Amino acid sequence: MFYFALVFLFLTIVFGCASISNSYASAKQAEAAIEASQTAQLALGGQIIISILLVLVVVILVFIILALLYRFSKKNPITSQHPMNRFLEGGYPALLNTDTQYQFPALQDETKNESSILPSGWGW
């Protein structure tokens, strides 16, 4: 019976040590999970801050580009370079003279003859 008590005591100590080791391992695993979740929270906060900063940079760049386009559009008006759109003072003296009389072609009465509506000299 003494041997039985000794074996029982030995088994109790072994199972106790295994239980203590298991509990210690579970505690360390929980501690690691807590640290991992805290690290994930910090990383998420950093990602949010970086995203906000990138959006601000894009908005500021778009605002600067629009401001520059507005400034250039006000500063340099676009004019056509076609020669018919430019009147030189020396090239068209009749436009500067207010006494110039302009002769306009006489309009034909549309009720006379519909075949005479077309202008003469156009090949009809």
C-alpha positions in Angstrom: 0.0 0.0 0.0 2.9 2.3 0.6 4.0 1.8 -3.0 0.5 2.5 -4.2 0.5 5.8 -2.2 4.0 6.7 -3.6 2.9 6.0 -7.2 -0.3 8.0 -6.6 1.8 10.9 -5.2 4.2 10.7 -8.2 1.3 10.7 -10.7 -0.4 13.6 -8.9 2.9 15.7 -9.1 3.3 14.8 -12.8 -0.3 15.7 -13.7 0.0 18.9 -11.6 3.2 20.0 -13.4 1.6 19.2 -16.7 -1.5 21.3 -15.7 0.7 24.1 -14.5 2.7 24.1 -17.8 -0.5 24.0 -19.8 -1.9 26.9 -17.8 1.3 28.9 -18.2 1.3 28.2 -22.0 -2.3 29.3 -22.3 -1.6 32.5 -20.4 1.4 33.3 -22.6 -0.7 32.6 -25.7 -3.4 35.0 -24.5 -0.8 37.6 -23.7 0.6 37.2 -27.3 -2.9 37.5 -28.7 -3.5 40.7 -26.7 -0.3 42.2 -28.0 -1.1 41.2 -31.5 -4.5 43.0 -31.3 -2.9 46.1 -29.9 -0.3 46.1 -32.7 -3.2 45.7 -35.2 -5.0 48.6 -33.7 -1.9 50.8 -34.0 -1.4 49.8 -37.6 -5.0 50.5 -38.4 -4.7 54.0 -36.8 -1.5 54.6 -38.9 -3.3 53.5 -42.1 -6.2 55.9 -41.4 -3.9 58.8 -40.8 -1.9 58.0 -44.0 -5.2 57.8 -46.0 -6.4 61.1 -44.7 -3.1 62.8 -45.5 -3.2 61.4 -49.1 -6.7 62.6 -49.6 -5.7 66.1 -48.4 -2.6 66.1 -50.7 -4.8 65.2 -53.7 -7.4 67.8 -52.8 -4.7 70.5 -52.4 -3.1 69.6 -55.7 -6.4 69.7 -57.6 -7.1 73.1 -56.0 -3.7 74.4 -57.0 -4.1 73.1 -60.6 -7.6 74.7 -60.8 -6.3 78.0 -59.4 -3.4 78.1 -61.9 -5.7 77.3 -64.8 -8.0 80.1 -63.7 -5.1 82.5 -63.5 -3.8 81.6 -66.9 -7.2 81.8 -68.5 -7.7 85.3 -67.1 -4.2 86.5 -68.0 -3.9 85.2 -71.6 -7.2 85.4 -73.5 -7.2 83.1 -76.5 -7.5 85.0 -79.8 -7.9 83.5 -83.2 -4.8 83.8 -85.4 -6.9 83.6 -88.6 -6.2 86.7 -90.8 -9.9 87.4 -91.3 -10.4 87.9 -87.6 -7.9 90.7 -87.3 -8.5 94.2 -88.4 -5.4 96.3 -88.9 -5.9 100.0 -88.9 -4.0 100.7 -92.1 -5.4 97.7 -94.0 -9.1 98.6 -93.8 -9.5 102.4 -94.2 -13.2 102.2 -95.0 -13.9 100.8 -91.5 -12.3 103.8 -89.8 -14.1 106.4 -92.0 -17.5 107.1 -90.7 -18.5 108.9 -93.9 -18.2 105.7 -96.0 -21.5 104.6 -97.5 -22.1 100.9 -97.9 -24.1 99.5 -100.8 -26.2 96.5 -100.0 -27.8 94.3 -102.7 -31.5 94.9 -103.1 -33.7 92.1 -101.8 -36.2 90.7 -104.3 -39.8 90.4 -103.5 -40.6 86.7 -102.7 -44.1 87.0 -104.0 -43.1 87.8 -107.6 -41.7 84.6 -108.8 -40.3 81.7 -106.7 -37.8 80.8 -109.4 -36.2 84.2 -109.1 -35.3 83.8 -105.5 -31.9 82.3 -106.4 -29.2 84.9 -106.9 -28.0 85.5 -110.4 -24.5 84.6 -111.5 -24.3 81.4 -109.4 -24.6 79.0 -112.3 -28.3 78.5 -112.3 
